[in-house]
């Protein structure tokens, strides 16, 4: 017993450890996904914000001056005027660079005019830019763009956005581009993470509650399973005891029959002995002629209950067909009929009315439904009829641990299969019919 208890405790510890590991793994994956999503959202939000700034710059840029600069591509007054304009914006926004890109037939954009921080040297005219090919092609199609994080050994990590601008004739003159340092992105991501911290805590608490609910449901299931097994054990022990008593009784009867046959043979009454043997053969085949059930568990239950009824001088008749009733578990079939027949035998034994003491057992298939029914003689009051299926109710004077639970067990078992129970009482006849 101590070994079983120790094993059960170890298994519970293993269950909790494995559950915590699985929960931690799932939460880690969720946090990583959330962190990645927040970073991407912050990146997109920041990019859209700077795209709007780039649009303002493009709108305010003097296109005629820029076109004059494009024709010379020299560090002249036109170049200086555009550079001063870009530097004004650079001072107002928290960006690394603000510059104008030129698009040609290649997939490499070139910096034409740039505004850089005071501690950095100016970019040469027509110097190659690090904007990826995908975004360059977007700009050539007249689309705004923003890049993923670009890692540069000279400028560090940054995000770049770009907005094309046009000449009066509708041709693309270039792209207003802005580079944003990754520090600003981290700052925004940190703010978003802080604002979502409460949601993360709720997620963790939800996972812990889910684990506790799962553990409680597991314990409840184990308890219910243990109760069902206990009920089944009691039922099978009871049936085994009755079968054993029936075997003992049959052995005793057989000895008596052999003694009678021996006496008839000694007295040379062979005709009488033959008739006596015929009666024994008819009696021994009585159950076999009635029972035609393929389900072996059900056959054992019927045999046992028939023997028990016979010992109390109660006639039991069977109406069955050839079916295994496979849609219902054998244990549940045994539970239904054992409790029905136990109640029927007890009620019939206690009956002292004018009707014969008999029980009729029906076990048939009608269409796609199983019909399980027991009809027996009994005498019930109006109160007993109303309270018959209430949990713990019993008409027996000796209210032991099992009394009053039989019909409740039947009702609970039938509900599992979404079946129906019909009860009828008329002229000292009780009929309980179950349809599944």
Steps between C-alpha positions, in 0.01 A plus 500: 500500500788733587669415168185590307468827692866584435461416131190719477684793663798460264268492202331818622840672540598391147169632369555839663863522379408408141204741510722784622761427231235491226337815638836680518584395144165618367523830688855554373389441142204733551722772650748469213220525245351796686840671522559449128150626415541808718836579340352464152201716597729765649717488187198543271357781714831685509549456125153637421567798726823587315339436161259783581798721588667406170181595317511845664865539395420392142208739482708799619802424284566752217477271195638760257813549710547123527460457122769765444726310740434173315613655172837602652546244783751739658538644846355833391247747644210271403659213692564721805141633499352149499750384764403789733134409453568138599714605799209705638290184512786292642522738800125469563474121484689227683659338195849393391487631142266685267600478134383495139552189288529482125352199313655383175482185286692295758366359826743710703380838623741792530514778762482840332449739795533406868454657842715329762579564869769761569745239627493308171641580158268577209418226250649548152266575213388180317638274774336155508227452761426188708125499429417139398404412140139416597439850636679664203263322262204611714611862469536464121135391491409820688438322833605611846724249678658409830772244560564243768784567743816563294832420667788709375857471633549878469157636599379224732141371488225715358164504321455690172183647347451665163239706311534571123443857379413618150565777251227722361471258206432206730842332470681364806780738589628308799420366847498681834660247736536503879713264711380438859735357763407169661518663846178690433337175386612330822361788703157472333505119533581536870207736550266258320632209707437695821148582388441129426657377824159468663384278211809279541429460871136412422622242246728340757224495763260351244751225421547423872122493554465274196760264647317496835164436330657216299644353821164528680315341207760222493449435870121511456523253211717267710249520786205427268690213341584363843134522605387326180756225551389463861137467391597249232707300750208484742268396220731228371577371850128483569438315174791263564364425847157423356648281226702312764189454716309381192776248422489374859122478484513321164755255637276431799198458269698274269593273792132481594402426138765228474377346824143498364615347171707242688195403709277469188758281329539280810121456504504406129272798422671575170204692347483725803876556483474588127221751567698651784805542274282671236376750759858570607604557139211742443582694815872522417423635150241751618741795505691398187176495298414854602839665491627581152741786570840524331646732765674265750494751789127545459455122483680455832290774664175344374607151609596626845178697550289210372663266754446761774133545405445124491639470852223740612226319301471785251446418133722696263427512124728638233424666165831547323646511150834419340698818558824588677379859578847624409410874527472457878799394709460151651565640848219752453264228373579293808453805722157577348359149513655402835341797673166463317473129577617537863226758559246286314584186701485689832169667411347175371614305806336759727173492299196329666226597257284295264734512198750215442858566605677529168751716315518563126833608352513667157827550315437582133597718206217699342614690192827671597407515870582264784204426728581371850199443725401315817140436606419358843220475752524750783292724720605867515348798674457836325798641693719206399407545134601869504824447695621182330784660300615744770857453618515292820126427512408143596187312603704248699499515878870405519672805350854368448774670299363380167132557564325757287781547250400231247258705291720809532793301357275384216387856430858630497613218270213560255577874491853420377345348185233775477227239539149518644347334808126437520326388821148358511301354789155351449306218667790388719735490200817708484663554158828683462605537135829642378549607138851571370 
